Amino acid sequence: MPTFDDPHADAREAAEAVRGLAHATQRVEDPDVLYPVIGELMAAMRSLGQVLDQLGRAH
């Protein structure tokens, strides 16, 4: 569960979630789940772009 105030813990959790997704998508038995998965990944990439911009400004 995201903390919203501990970037290290949230980054660690995000890394684990992506690792789990990599494992879960090795075999997709129901192709109907692909569209929502792609949609969620697109949203995640938009947020990741924001995070990278913020980290770049902070660094």
PDBQT receptor file of N, H, CA, C and O in Angstrom, charges set to zero:
ATOM      1  N   MET A   1       0.848  -1.174   0.000  1.00  0.00    +0.000 N 
ATOM      2  CA  MET A   1       0.000   0.000   0.000  1.00  0.00    +0.000 C 
ATOM      3  C   MET A   1       0.896   1.240   0.000  1.00  0.00    +0.000 C 
ATOM      4  O   MET A   1       1.828   1.326   0.799  1.00  0.00    +0.000 OA
ATOM      5  N   PRO A   2       0.625   2.193  -0.881  1.00  0.00    +0.000 N 
ATOM      6  CA  PRO A   2       1.469   3.383  -0.941  1.00  0.00    +0.000 C 
ATOM      7  C   PRO A   2       1.400   4.199   0.346  1.00  0.00    +0.000 C 
ATOM      8  O   PRO A   2       0.361   4.274   1.003  1.00  0.00    +0.000 OA
ATOM      9  N   THR A   3       2.526   4.803   0.684  1.00  0.00    +0.000 N 
ATOM     10  H   THR A   3       3.369   4.742   0.150  1.00  0.00    +0.000 HD
ATOM     11  CA  THR A   3       2.569   5.630   1.893  1.00  0.00    +0.000 C 
ATOM     12  C   THR A   3       2.237   7.081   1.588  1.00  0.00    +0.000 C 
ATOM     13  O   THR A   3       1.725   7.793   2.453  1.00  0.00    +0.000 OA
ATOM     14  N   PHE A   4       2.517   7.525   0.385  1.00  0.00    +0.000 N 
ATOM     15  H   PHE A   4       2.933   6.947  -0.318  1.00  0.00    +0.000 HD
ATOM     16  CA  PHE A   4       2.330   8.903  -0.069  1.00  0.00    +0.000 C 
ATOM     17  C   PHE A   4       3.265   9.889   0.619  1.00  0.00    +0.000 C 
ATOM     18  O   PHE A   4       3.184  11.090   0.360  1.00  0.00    +0.000 OA
ATOM     19  N   ASP A   5       4.155   9.407   1.494  1.00  0.00    +0.000 N 
ATOM     20  H   ASP A   5       4.221   8.432   1.705  1.00  0.00    +0.000 HD
ATOM     21  CA  ASP A   5       5.109  10.327   2.128  1.00  0.00    +0.000 C 
ATOM     22  C   ASP A   5       6.476   9.699   2.364  1.00  0.00    +0.000 C 
ATOM     23  O   ASP A   5       7.344  10.334   2.964  1.00  0.00    +0.000 OA
ATOM     24  N   ASP A   6       6.686   8.482   1.911  1.00  0.00    +0.000 N 
ATOM     25  H   ASP A   6       5.981   7.967   1.424  1.00  0.00    +0.000 HD
ATOM     26  CA  ASP A   6       7.983   7.813   2.040  1.00  0.00    +0.000 C 
ATOM     27  C   ASP A   6       8.413   7.338   0.652  1.00  0.00    +0.000 C 
ATOM     28  O   ASP A   6       8.082   6.223   0.250  1.00  0.00    +0.000 OA
ATOM     29  N   PRO A   7       9.157   8.187  -0.091  1.00  0.00    +0.000 N 
ATOM     30  CA  PRO A   7       9.493   7.828  -1.466  1.00  0.00    +0.000 C 
ATOM     31  C   PRO A   7      10.271   6.525  -1.589  1.00  0.00    +0.000 C 
ATOM     32  O   PRO A   7      10.077   5.778  -2.548  1.00  0.00    +0.000 OA
ATOM     33  N   HIS A   8      11.146   6.244  -0.633  1.00  0.00    +0.000 N 
ATOM     34  H   HIS A   8      11.304   6.850   0.147  1.00  0.00    +0.000 HD
ATOM     35  CA  HIS A   8      11.930   5.015  -0.723  1.00  0.00    +0.000 C 
ATOM     36  C   HIS A   8      11.028   3.784  -0.598  1.00  0.00    +0.000 C 
ATOM     37  O   HIS A   8      11.151   2.844  -1.382  1.00  0.00    +0.000 OA
ATOM     38  N   ALA A   9      10.138   3.788   0.371  1.00  0.00    +0.000 N 
ATOM     39  H   ALA A   9      10.038   4.552   1.008  1.00  0.00    +0.000 HD
ATOM     40  CA  ALA A   9       9.220   2.654   0.553  1.00  0.00    +0.000 C 
ATOM     41  C   ALA A   9       8.300   2.504  -0.658  1.00  0.00    +0.000 C 
ATOM     42  O   ALA A   9       8.039   1.390  -1.111  1.00  0.00    +0.000 OA
ATOM     43  N   ASP A  10       7.808   3.634  -1.180  1.00  0.00    +0.000 N 
ATOM     44  H   ASP A  10       8.020   4.539  -0.811  1.00  0.00    +0.000 HD
ATOM     45  CA  ASP A  10       6.910   3.563  -2.336  1.00  0.00    +0.000 C 
ATOM     46  C   ASP A  10       7.644   3.081  -3.583  1.00  0.00    +0.000 C 
ATOM     47  O   ASP A  10       7.079   2.329  -4.377  1.00  0.00    +0.000 OA
ATOM     48  N   ALA A  11       8.897   3.503  -3.766  1.00  0.00    +0.000 N 
ATOM     49  H   ALA A  11       9.356   4.114  -3.120  1.00  0.00    +0.000 HD
ATOM     50  CA  ALA A  11       9.684   3.027  -4.908  1.00  0.00    +0.000 C 
ATOM     51  C   ALA A  11       9.943   1.530  -4.800  1.00  0.00    +0.000 C 
ATOM     52  O   ALA A  11       9.882   0.807  -5.794  1.00  0.00    +0.000 OA
ATOM     53  N   ARG A  12      10.231   1.072  -3.588  1.00  0.00    +0.000 N 
ATOM     54  H   ARG A  12      10.280   1.660  -2.780  1.00  0.00    +0.000 HD
ATOM     55  CA  ARG A  12      10.467  -0.363  -3.369  1.00  0.00    +0.000 C 
ATOM     56  C   ARG A  12       9.195  -1.151  -3.696  1.00  0.00    +0.000 C 
ATOM     57  O   ARG A  12       9.258  -2.204  -4.329  1.00  0.00    +0.000 OA
ATOM     58  N   GLU A  13       8.052  -0.639  -3.264  1.00  0.00    +0.000 N 
ATOM     59  H   GLU A  13       8.001   0.217  -2.750  1.00  0.00    +0.000 HD
ATOM     60  CA  GLU A  13       6.789  -1.321  -3.533  1.00  0.00    +0.000 C 
ATOM     61  C   GLU A  13       6.477  -1.320  -5.034  1.00  0.00    +0.000 C 
ATOM     62  O   GLU A  13       5.977  -2.311  -5.567  1.00  0.00    +0.000 OA
ATOM     63  N   ALA A  14       6.772  -0.210  -5.710  1.00  0.00    +0.000 N 
ATOM     64  H   ALA A  14       7.178   0.595  -5.278  1.00  0.00    +0.000 HD
ATOM     65  CA  ALA A  14       6.546  -0.145  -7.158  1.00  0.00    +0.000 C 
ATOM     66  C   ALA A  14       7.418  -1.164  -7.883  1.00  0.00    +0.000 C 
ATOM     67  O   ALA A  14       6.963  -1.828  -8.814  1.00  0.00    +0.000 OA
ATOM     68  N   ALA A  15       8.660  -1.285  -7.459  1.00  0.00    +0.000 N 
ATOM     69  H   ALA A  15       9.030  -0.745  -6.702  1.00  0.00    +0.000 HD
ATOM     70  CA  ALA A  15       9.561  -2.258  -8.074  1.00  0.00    +0.000 C 
ATOM     71  C   ALA A  15       9.029  -3.680  -7.896  1.00  0.00    +0.000 C 
ATOM     72  O   ALA A  15       9.082  -4.487  -8.824  1.00  0.00    +0.000 OA
ATOM     73  N   GLU A  16       8.526  -3.980  -6.721  1.00  0.00    +0.000 N 
ATOM     74  H   GLU A  16       8.482  -3.324  -5.967  1.00  0.00    +0.000 HD
ATOM     75  CA  GLU A  16       7.958  -5.312  -6.475  1.00  0.00    +0.000 C 
ATOM     76  C   GLU A  16       6.709  -5.539  -7.319  1.00  0.00    +0.000 C 
ATOM     77  O   GLU A  16       6.490  -6.639  -7.826  1.00  0.00    +0.000 OA
ATOM     78  N   ALA A  17       5.890  -4.499  -7.469  1.00  0.00    +0.000 N 
ATOM     79  H   ALA A  17       6.068  -3.605  -7.057  1.00  0.00    +0.000 HD
ATOM     80  CA  ALA A  17       4.676  -4.627  -8.278  1.00  0.00    +0.000 C 
ATOM     81  C   ALA A  17       5.027  -4.904  -9.735  1.00  0.00    +0.000 C 
ATOM     82  O   ALA A  17       4.394  -5.744 -10.374  1.00  0.00    +0.000 OA
ATOM     83  N   VAL A  18       6.027  -4.208 -10.266  1.00  0.00    +0.000 N 
ATOM     84  H   VAL A  18       6.542  -3.525  -9.747  1.00  0.00    +0.000 HD
ATOM     85  CA  VAL A  18       6.431  -4.432 -11.652  1.00  0.00    +0.000 C 
ATOM     86  C   VAL A  18       7.022  -5.827 -11.805  1.00  0.00    +0.000 C 
ATOM     87  O   VAL A  18       6.790  -6.498 -12.810  1.00  0.00    +0.000 OA
ATOM     88  N   ARG A  19       7.775  -6.255 -10.819  1.00  0.00    +0.000 N 
ATOM     89  H   ARG A  19       7.963  -5.709 -10.002  1.00  0.00    +0.000 HD
ATOM     90  CA  ARG A  19       8.317  -7.616 -10.850  1.00  0.00    +0.000 C 
ATOM     91  C   ARG A  19       7.180  -8.642 -10.866  1.00  0.00    +0.000 C 
ATOM     92  O   ARG A  19       7.234  -9.622 -11.608  1.00  0.00    +0.000 OA
ATOM     93  N   GLY A  20       6.154  -8.412 -10.046  1.00  0.00    +0.000 N 
ATOM     94  H   GLY A  20       6.110  -7.615  -9.443  1.00  0.00    +0.000 HD
ATOM     95  CA  GLY A  20       4.994  -9.303 -10.031  1.00  0.00    +0.000 C 
ATOM     96  C   GLY A  20       4.259  -9.301 -11.356  1.00  0.00    +0.000 C 
ATOM     97  O   GLY A  20       3.808 -10.346 -11.824  1.00  0.00    +0.000 OA
ATOM     98  N   LEU A  21       4.136  -8.116 -11.968  1.00  0.00    +0.000 N 
ATOM     99  H   LEU A  21       4.502  -7.266 -11.587  1.00  0.00    +0.000 HD
ATOM    100  CA  LEU A  21       3.471  -8.019 -13.264  1.00  0.00    +0.000 C 
ATOM    101  C   LEU A  21       4.260  -8.765 -14.334  1.00  0.00    +0.000 C 
ATOM    102  O   LEU A  21       3.677  -9.431 -15.190  1.00  0.00    +0.000 OA
ATOM    103  N   ALA A  22       5.581  -8.655 -14.286  1.00  0.00    +0.000 N 
ATOM    104  H   ALA A  22       6.055  -8.114 -13.591  1.00  0.00    +0.000 HD
ATOM    105  CA  ALA A  22       6.408  -9.391 -15.241  1.00  0.00    +0.000 C 
ATOM    106  C   ALA A  22       6.160 -10.892 -15.116  1.00  0.00    +0.000 C 
ATOM    107  O   ALA A  22       6.085 -11.604 -16.117  1.00  0.00    +0.000 OA
ATOM    108  N   HIS A  23       6.037 -11.352 -13.904  1.00  0.00    +0.000 N 
ATOM    109  H   HIS A  23       6.098 -10.773 -13.091  1.00  0.00    +0.000 HD
ATOM    110  CA  HIS A  23       5.769 -12.773 -13.679  1.00  0.00    +0.000 C 
ATOM    111  C   HIS A  23       4.356 -13.135 -14.144  1.00  0.00    +0.000 C 
ATOM    112  O   HIS A  23       4.153 -14.163 -14.790  1.00  0.00    +0.000 OA
ATOM    113  N   ALA A  24       3.387 -12.286 -13.811  1.00  0.00    +0.000 N 
ATOM    114  H   ALA A  24       3.551 -11.451 -13.286  1.00  0.00    +0.000 HD
ATOM    115  CA  ALA A  24       1.987 -12.581 -14.129  1.00  0.00    +0.000 C 
ATOM    116  C   ALA A  24       1.705 -12.565 -15.622  1.00  0.00    +0.000 C 
ATOM    117  O   ALA A  24       0.768 -13.220 -16.079  1.00  0.00    +0.000 OA
ATOM    118  N   THR A  25       2.499 -11.831 -16.387  1.00  0.00    +0.000 N 
ATOM    119  H   THR A  25       3.260 -11.299 -16.016  1.00  0.00    +0.000 HD
ATOM    120  CA  THR A  25       2.233 -11.735 -17.821  1.00  0.00    +0.000 C 
ATOM    121  C   THR A  25       3.068 -12.701 -18.657  1.00  0.00    +0.000 C 
ATOM    122  O   THR A  25       3.070 -12.614 -19.885  1.00  0.00    +0.000 OA
ATOM    123  N   GLN A  26       3.770 -13.609 -18.008  1.00  0.00    +0.000 N 
ATOM    124  H   GLN A  26       3.768 -13.679 -17.010  1.00  0.00    +0.000 HD
ATOM    125  CA  GLN A  26       4.500 -14.625 -18.778  1.00  0.00    +0.000 C 
ATOM    126  C   GLN A  26       3.542 -15.452 -19.617  1.00  0.00    +0.000 C 
ATOM    127  O   GLN A  26       3.841 -15.818 -20.753  1.00  0.00    +0.000 OA
ATOM    128  N   ARG A  27       2.400 -15.735 -19.044  1.00  0.00    +0.000 N 
ATOM    129  H   ARG A  27       2.157 -15.438 -18.121  1.00  0.00    +0.000 HD
ATOM    130  CA  ARG A  27       1.349 -16.466 -19.756  1.00  0.00    +0.000 C 
ATOM    131  C   ARG A  27       0.027 -15.771 -19.484  1.00  0.00    +0.000 C 
ATOM    132  O   ARG A  27      -0.428 -15.700 -18.343  1.00  0.00    +0.000 OA
ATOM    133  N   VAL A  28      -0.578 -15.264 -20.532  1.00  0.00    +0.000 N 
ATOM    134  H   VAL A  28      -0.208 -15.321 -21.460  1.00  0.00    +0.000 HD
ATOM    135  CA  VAL A  28      -1.881 -14.613 -20.409  1.00  0.00    +0.000 C 
ATOM    136  C   VAL A  28      -2.906 -15.534 -21.044  1.00  0.00    +0.000 C 
ATOM    137  O   VAL A  28      -2.927 -15.708 -22.262  1.00  0.00    +0.000 OA
ATOM    138  N   GLU A  29      -3.752 -16.120 -20.215  1.00  0.00    +0.000 N 
ATOM    139  H   GLU A  29      -3.735 -15.978 -19.226  1.00  0.00    +0.000 HD
ATOM    140  CA  GLU A  29      -4.737 -17.079 -20.722  1.00  0.00    +0.000 C 
ATOM    141  C   GLU A  29      -5.972 -16.390 -21.280  1.00  0.00    +0.000 C 
ATOM    142  O   GLU A  29      -6.628 -16.929 -22.171  1.00  0.00    +0.000 OA
ATOM    143  N   ASP A  30      -6.303 -15.195 -20.766  1.00  0.00    +0.000 N 
ATOM    144  H   ASP A  30      -5.770 -14.757 -20.042  1.00  0.00    +0.000 HD
ATOM    145  CA  ASP A  30      -7.486 -14.474 -21.230  1.00  0.00    +0.000 C 
ATOM    146  C   ASP A  30      -7.035 -13.155 -21.858  1.00  0.00    +0.000 C 
ATOM    147  O   ASP A  30      -6.717 -12.213 -21.131  1.00  0.00    +0.000 OA
ATOM    148  N   PRO A  31      -6.999 -13.065 -23.182  1.00  0.00    +0.000 N 
ATOM    149  CA  PRO A  31      -6.522 -11.849 -23.834  1.00  0.00    +0.000 C 
ATOM    150  C   PRO A  31      -7.366 -10.615 -23.518  1.00  0.00    +0.000 C 
ATOM    151  O   PRO A  31      -6.909  -9.490 -23.719  1.00  0.00    +0.000 OA
ATOM    152  N   ASP A  32      -8.592 -10.812 -23.027  1.00  0.00    +0.000 N 
ATOM    153  H   ASP A  32      -8.963 -11.726 -22.864  1.00  0.00    +0.000 HD
ATOM    154  CA  ASP A  32      -9.440  -9.664 -22.678  1.00  0.00    +0.000 C 
ATOM    155  C   ASP A  32      -8.855  -8.829 -21.547  1.00  0.00    +0.000 C 
ATOM    156  O   ASP A  32      -9.213  -7.661 -21.398  1.00  0.00    +0.000 OA
ATOM    157  N   VAL A  33      -7.964  -9.405 -20.747  1.00  0.00    +0.000 N 
ATOM    158  H   VAL A  33      -7.673 -10.354 -20.868  1.00  0.00    +0.000 HD
ATOM    159  CA  VAL A  33      -7.371  -8.637 -19.648  1.00  0.00    +0.000 C 
ATOM    160  C   VAL A  33      -6.262  -7.707 -20.139  1.00  0.00    +0.000 C 
ATOM    161  O   VAL A  33      -5.818  -6.831 -19.396  1.00  0.00    +0.000 OA
ATOM    162  N   LEU A  34      -5.812  -7.887 -21.375  1.00  0.00    +0.000 N 
ATOM    163  H   LEU A  34      -6.173  -8.598 -21.979  1.00  0.00    +0.000 HD
ATOM    164  CA  LEU A  34      -4.686  -7.096 -21.864  1.00  0.00    +0.000 C 
ATOM    165  C   LEU A  34      -5.008  -5.618 -21.988  1.00  0.00    +0.000 C 
ATOM    166  O   LEU A  34      -4.163  -4.788 -21.653  1.00  0.00    +0.000 OA
ATOM    167  N   TYR A  35      -6.196  -5.255 -22.458  1.00  0.00    +0.000 N 
ATOM    168  H   TYR A  35      -6.882  -5.929 -22.731  1.00  0.00    +0.000 HD
ATOM    169  CA  TYR A  35      -6.522  -3.842 -22.617  1.00  0.00    +0.000 C 
ATOM    170  C   TYR A  35      -6.515  -3.096 -21.287  1.00  0.00    +0.000 C 
ATOM    171  O   TYR A  35      -5.915  -2.024 -21.209  1.00  0.00    +0.000 OA
ATOM    172  N   PRO A  36      -7.153  -3.611 -20.239  1.00  0.00    +0.000 N 
ATOM    173  CA  PRO A  36      -7.073  -2.891 -18.965  1.00  0.00    +0.000 C 
ATOM    174  C   PRO A  36      -5.650  -2.858 -18.397  1.00  0.00    +0.000 C 
ATOM    175  O   PRO A  36      -5.261  -1.874 -17.767  1.00  0.00    +0.000 OA
ATOM    176  N   VAL A  37      -4.878  -3.917 -18.613  1.00  0.00    +0.000 N 
ATOM    177  H   VAL A  37      -5.194  -4.716 -19.125  1.00  0.00    +0.000 HD
ATOM    178  CA  VAL A  37      -3.487  -3.925 -18.139  1.00  0.00    +0.000 C 
ATOM    179  C   VAL A  37      -2.697  -2.842 -18.855  1.00  0.00    +0.000 C 
ATOM    180  O   VAL A  37      -1.937  -2.108 -18.223  1.00  0.00    +0.000 OA
ATOM    181  N   ILE A  38      -2.868  -2.737 -20.161  1.00  0.00    +0.000 N 
ATOM    182  H   ILE A  38      -3.485  -3.333 -20.674  1.00  0.00    +0.000 HD
ATOM    183  CA  ILE A  38      -2.170  -1.704 -20.923  1.00  0.00    +0.000 C 
ATOM    184  C   ILE A  38      -2.603  -0.317 -20.458  1.00  0.00    +0.000 C 
ATOM    185  O   ILE A  38      -1.769   0.580 -20.338  1.00  0.00    +0.000 OA
ATOM    186  N   GLY A  39      -3.884  -0.132 -20.198  1.00  0.00    +0.000 N 
ATOM    187  H   GLY A  39      -4.561  -0.861 -20.296  1.00  0.00    +0.000 HD
ATOM    188  CA  GLY A  39      -4.374   1.155 -19.702  1.00  0.00    +0.000 C 
ATOM    189  C   GLY A  39      -3.755   1.531 -18.364  1.00  0.00    +0.000 C 
ATOM    190  O   GLY A  39      -3.369   2.681 -18.153  1.00  0.00    +0.000 OA
ATOM    191  N   GLU A  40      -3.662   0.568 -17.469  1.00  0.00    +0.000 N 
ATOM    192  H   GLU A  40      -3.975  -0.366 -17.640  1.00  0.00    +0.000 HD
ATOM    193  CA  GLU A  40      -3.044   0.830 -16.168  1.00  0.00    +0.000 C 
ATOM    194  C   GLU A  40      -1.568   1.154 -16.311  1.00  0.00    +0.000 C 
ATOM    195  O   GLU A  40      -1.048   2.019 -15.605  1.00  0.00    +0.000 OA
ATOM    196  N   LEU A  41      -0.887   0.462 -17.225  1.00  0.00    +0.000 N 
ATOM    197  H   LEU A  41      -1.310  -0.240 -17.799  1.00  0.00    +0.000 HD
ATOM    198  CA  LEU A  41       0.529   0.740 -17.459  1.00  0.00    +0.000 C 
ATOM    199  C   LEU A  41       0.741   2.121 -18.064  1.00  0.00    +0.000 C 
ATOM    200  O   LEU A  41       1.721   2.795 -17.750  1.00  0.00    +0.000 OA
ATOM    201  N   MET A  42      -0.167   2.539 -18.925  1.00  0.00    +0.000 N 
ATOM    202  H   MET A  42      -0.964   1.991 -19.180  1.00  0.00    +0.000 HD
ATOM    203  CA  MET A  42      -0.068   3.891 -19.483  1.00  0.00    +0.000 C 
ATOM    204  C   MET A  42      -0.197   4.934 -18.376  1.00  0.00    +0.000 C 
ATOM    205  O   MET A  42       0.548   5.915 -18.352  1.00  0.00    +0.000 OA
ATOM    206  N   ALA A  43      -1.135   4.724 -17.468  1.00  0.00    +0.000 N 
ATOM    207  H   ALA A  43      -1.740   3.927 -17.488  1.00  0.00    +0.000 HD
ATOM    208  CA  ALA A  43      -1.298   5.647 -16.337  1.00  0.00    +0.000 C 
ATOM    209  C   ALA A  43      -0.055   5.647 -15.461  1.00  0.00    +0.000 C 
ATOM    210  O   ALA A  43       0.378   6.698 -14.989  1.00  0.00    +0.000 OA
ATOM    211  N   ALA A  44       0.513   4.478 -15.247  1.00  0.00    +0.000 N 
ATOM    212  H   ALA A  44       0.161   3.624 -15.631  1.00  0.00    +0.000 HD
ATOM    213  CA  ALA A  44       1.728   4.372 -14.431  1.00  0.00    +0.000 C 
ATOM    214  C   ALA A  44       2.886   5.111 -15.094  1.00  0.00    +0.000 C 
ATOM    215  O   ALA A  44       3.679   5.757 -14.409  1.00  0.00    +0.000 OA
ATOM    216  N   MET A  45       2.992   5.023 -16.415  1.00  0.00    +0.000 N 
ATOM    217  H   MET A  45       2.348   4.498 -16.972  1.00  0.00    +0.000 HD
ATOM    218  CA  MET A  45       4.083   5.695 -17.119  1.00  0.00    +0.000 C 
ATOM    219  C   MET A  45       3.935   7.213 -17.043  1.00  0.00    +0.000 C 
ATOM    220  O   MET A  45       4.935   7.926 -16.957  1.00  0.00    +0.000 OA
ATOM    221  N   ARG A  46       2.704   7.713 -17.075  1.00  0.00    +0.000 N 
ATOM    222  H   ARG A  46       1.892   7.134 -17.145  1.00  0.00    +0.000 HD
ATOM    223  CA  ARG A  46       2.502   9.156 -16.906  1.00  0.00    +0.000 C 
ATOM    224  C   ARG A  46       2.965   9.588 -15.522  1.00  0.00    +0.000 C 
ATOM    225  O   ARG A  46       3.629  10.616 -15.382  1.00  0.00    +0.000 OA
ATOM    226  N   SER A  47       2.623   8.818 -14.507  1.00  0.00    +0.000 N 
ATOM    227  H   SER A  47       2.084   7.984 -14.621  1.00  0.00    +0.000 HD
ATOM    228  CA  SER A  47       3.066   9.142 -13.147  1.00  0.00    +0.000 C 
ATOM    229  C   SER A  47       4.573   9.016 -13.016  1.00  0.00    +0.000 C 
ATOM    230  O   SER A  47       5.206   9.829 -12.341  1.00  0.00    +0.000 OA
ATOM    231  N   LEU A  48       5.154   8.012 -13.649  1.00  0.00    +0.000 N 
ATOM    232  H   LEU A  48       4.640   7.351 -14.197  1.00  0.00    +0.000 HD
ATOM    233  CA  LEU A  48       6.601   7.838 -13.595  1.00  0.00    +0.000 C 
ATOM    234  C   LEU A  48       7.312   9.021 -14.244  1.00  0.00    +0.000 C 
ATOM    235  O   LEU A  48       8.352   9.463 -13.754  1.00  0.00    +0.000 OA
ATOM    236  N   GLY A  49       6.763   9.534 -15.337  1.00  0.00    +0.000 N 
ATOM    237  H   GLY A  49       5.918   9.175 -15.734  1.00  0.00    +0.000 HD
ATOM    238  CA  GLY A  49       7.322  10.722 -15.958  1.00  0.00    +0.000 C 
ATOM    239  C   GLY A  49       7.334  11.900 -14.999  1.00  0.00    +0.000 C 
ATOM    240  O   GLY A  49       8.314  12.641 -14.925  1.00  0.00    +0.000 OA
ATOM    241  N   GLN A  50       6.237  12.071 -14.264  1.00  0.00    +0.000 N 
ATOM    242  H   GLN A  50       5.440  11.469 -14.324  1.00  0.00    +0.000 HD
ATOM    243  CA  GLN A  50       6.164  13.143 -13.271  1.00  0.00    +0.000 C 
ATOM    244  C   GLN A  50       7.203  12.938 -12.174  1.00  0.00    +0.000 C 
ATOM    245  O   GLN A  50       7.879  13.884 -11.768  1.00  0.00    +0.000 OA
ATOM    246  N   VAL A  51       7.330  11.708 -11.698  1.00  0.00    +0.000 N 
ATOM    247  H   VAL A  51       6.781  10.939 -12.027  1.00  0.00    +0.000 HD
ATOM    248  CA  VAL A  51       8.309  11.402 -10.651  1.00  0.00    +0.000 C 
ATOM    249  C   VAL A  51       9.725  11.730 -11.133  1.00  0.00    +0.000 C 
ATOM    250  O   VAL A  51      10.502  12.348 -10.405  1.00  0.00    +0.000 OA
ATOM    251  N   LEU A  52      10.053  11.321 -12.346  1.00  0.00    +0.000 N 
ATOM    252  H   LEU A  52       9.421  10.819 -12.937  1.00  0.00    +0.000 HD
ATOM    253  CA  LEU A  52      11.394  11.585 -12.863  1.00  0.00    +0.000 C 
ATOM    254  C   LEU A  52      11.664  13.084 -12.999  1.00  0.00    +0.000 C 
ATOM    255  O   LEU A  52      12.768  13.543 -12.707  1.00  0.00    +0.000 OA
ATOM    256  N   ASP A  53      10.666  13.844 -13.439  1.00  0.00    +0.000 N 
ATOM    257  H   ASP A  53       9.769  13.471 -13.676  1.00  0.00    +0.000 HD
ATOM    258  CA  ASP A  53      10.822  15.296 -13.508  1.00  0.00    +0.000 C 
ATOM    259  C   ASP A  53      11.071  15.885 -12.125  1.00  0.00    +0.000 C 
ATOM    260  O   ASP A  53      11.952  16.727 -11.954  1.00  0.00    +0.000 OA
ATOM    261  N   GLN A  54      10.300  15.445 -11.148  1.00  0.00    +0.000 N 
ATOM    262  H   GLN A  54       9.585  14.761 -11.287  1.00  0.00    +0.000 HD
ATOM    263  CA  GLN A  54      10.455  15.962  -9.784  1.00  0.00    +0.000 C 
ATOM    264  C   GLN A  54      11.795  15.589  -9.187  1.00  0.00    +0.000 C 
ATOM    265  O   GLN A  54      12.425  16.409  -8.518  1.00  0.00    +0.000 OA
ATOM    266  N   LEU A  55      12.244  14.362  -9.419  1.00  0.00    +0.000 N 
ATOM    267  H   LEU A  55      11.733  13.696  -9.963  1.00  0.00    +0.000 HD
ATOM    268  CA  LEU A  55      13.550  13.942  -8.930  1.00  0.00    +0.000 C 
ATOM    269  C   LEU A  55      14.662  14.733  -9.602  1.00  0.00    +0.000 C 
ATOM    270  O   LEU A  55      15.644  15.103  -8.959  1.00  0.00    +0.000 OA
ATOM    271  N   GLY A  56      14.508  14.990 -10.887  1.00  0.00    +0.000 N 
ATOM    272  H   GLY A  56      13.710  14.689 -11.409  1.00  0.00    +0.000 HD
ATOM    273  CA  GLY A  56      15.492  15.775 -11.608  1.00  0.00    +0.000 C 
ATOM    274  C   GLY A  56      15.592  17.191 -11.059  1.00  0.00    +0.000 C 
ATOM    275  O   GLY A  56      16.688  17.732 -10.914  1.00  0.00    +0.000 OA
ATOM    276  N   ARG A  57      14.440  17.791 -10.755  1.00  0.00    +0.000 N 
ATOM    277  H   ARG A  57      13.549  17.351 -10.873  1.00  0.00    +0.000 HD
ATOM    278  CA  ARG A  57      14.458  19.143 -10.170  1.00  0.00    +0.000 C 
ATOM    279  C   ARG A  57      15.071  19.137  -8.777  1.00  0.00    +0.000 C 
ATOM    280  O   ARG A  57      15.800  20.059  -8.412  1.00  0.00    +0.000 OA
ATOM    281  N   ALA A  58      14.779  18.100  -8.001  1.00  0.00    +0.000 N 
ATOM    282  H   ALA A  58      14.187  17.350  -8.298  1.00  0.00    +0.000 HD
ATOM    283  CA  ALA A  58      15.281  18.030  -6.630  1.00  0.00    +0.000 C 
ATOM    284  C   ALA A  58      16.780  17.741  -6.592  1.00  0.00    +0.000 C 
ATOM    285  O   ALA A  58      17.483  18.159  -5.672  1.00  0.00    +0.000 OA
ATOM    286  N   HIS A  59      17.246  17.038  -7.583  1.00  0.00    +0.000 N 
ATOM    287  H   HIS A  59      16.676  16.699  -8.331  1.00  0.00    +0.000 HD
ATOM    288  CA  HIS A  59      18.658  16.645  -7.599  1.00  0.00    +0.000 C 
ATOM    289  C   HIS A  59      19.475  17.798  -8.117  1.00  0.00    +0.000 C 
ATOM    290  O   HIS A  59      20.698  17.692  -8.217  1.00  0.00    +0.000 OA
TER     291      HIS A  59
